[in-house]
């Protein structure tokens, strides 16, 4: 069995990073939905039109979603702590401007600035937390931060509605100012991190094109009948891909979209997020319109689904990276069944039980979309990956409302059947992808085994041949040397030096002359 992964405790800098990211994510999600139920109060207070008032929410979401890819890359380039701190400062200042806005146009402008600050907070914060924590603890810490953000997502509409009716709609923004300040102070104590392989320049054309693509896509998904936004998104997307292929330092590495687990988790996370938005709209509507609950009473009884959604983030942080896609498929399938039960349930108890189950499943799925994608990409490009994932999830959030048949009019009850069907279809696609991948791996095992076996055989033959050659050299080389020495002697080759040969010739000449004298004397 493999040894369990070590989980050392977080050091102080990692704790400060966790506090900053969790508080910042809470502020971003709270102000995303806090004004949904307070829009009529805002319109009456600022004397706005019915067509311009929804831009108080749409402008914030559009700015946050479209700028997230750029914000993620900025964190990789110039430092994630620096970008997170700048985003929190911009978010807090914009919240003050929103609280003091005297007219609707100024309020919408301030909300766009606040959305830009939120875009800087989320990708840079998640990437900072990924690098600040040890590998065994990063996913769990991120899950805690996402759990707090999920709690703000659920409680935001009710909190905003209560504050707007009991105090003032401006109190919603004053609430986030001290939280943003506290998060900025925590971020200052965290360790800085950036991509060491990145240059010092931002791909300007890629940043503009990426922002345009996400903005057009978000507008088209809100108004599906208006195909002009879809055509604009396609054209700008083609220019973006062409520019990124030619750029030496692209805003988004296109190899990211060839990472199958990353793409699967991002798409499934977008589906889960849109289904969550649909759930957060349909259940309160049903409690107030069909069951007769007041706004405050509906908020109180909705505590159980809110808690289940908040627990989903920490649970997602405990899932191993290799099991992210199968667990995502299981969560979407469970969420689809619970959404269908929510639509068919009669009575408050049955409605809340099904809604709690759906919130738990979708909460884990939404958390996996962020924790899982951070685990399957390089840590140096964590900001870029989280920016793309958050941009896709934010841009497609409005699809959930479109699938609830909210445009039916006449007070028709919205339905969760279509969101449930989309979740079920996505889960089935993930299961098919996992099965095909498993079959491919099993089919490659015998082939790899044969290749490895042939390779081992070739290595064995080569090793044996090398040993035989070495033995032959060791045995035959001395024999060859002795044979060469004998052949040299037979052939009369003189192996002596020049001085020795001259001395030997001199002695031979003396011996011959001495024999000659002896012969004469005899």
ABEGO torsion letter per residue (X at the ends): XBBBBBBBBBBAAAAAAAAAAAAAAAAAAAAAAAAAAAAAAAAAAAGBBAAAAAAAAAAAAAAAAAAAAAAAAAAAAAEAAAAAAAAAAAAAAAAAAAAABABAAAAAAAAAAAAAAAAAAAAAAAAAAAAABBAAAAAAAAAAAAAAAAAAAAAAAAAAAAAAAABBAAAAAAAAAAAAAAAAAAAAABBBBBBAABBABBBAAAAAAAAAAAAAAAAAAABAABAAAAAAAAAAAAAAAAAAAABABBABBAAAAABAAAAAAAAAAAAAAAAAAAAAAAAAAAAAAAAGBBAAAAAAAAAAAAAAAAAAAAAAAABBAAAAAAAAAAAAAAAAAAAAAAAABBEAAAAAAAAAAAAAAAAAAAAAAAAAAAAABBAAAAAAAAAAAAAAAAAAAAAAAAAAGAAAEGGBBBBAAAAAAAAAAAAAAAAAAAAAAAAAAAAAAAAAAAAAAAAAAAAAAAAAAAAAAAAAAAAAAAAAAAAAAAAAAAAGBBABBAAAAAAAAAAAAAAAAAAAAAAAAX
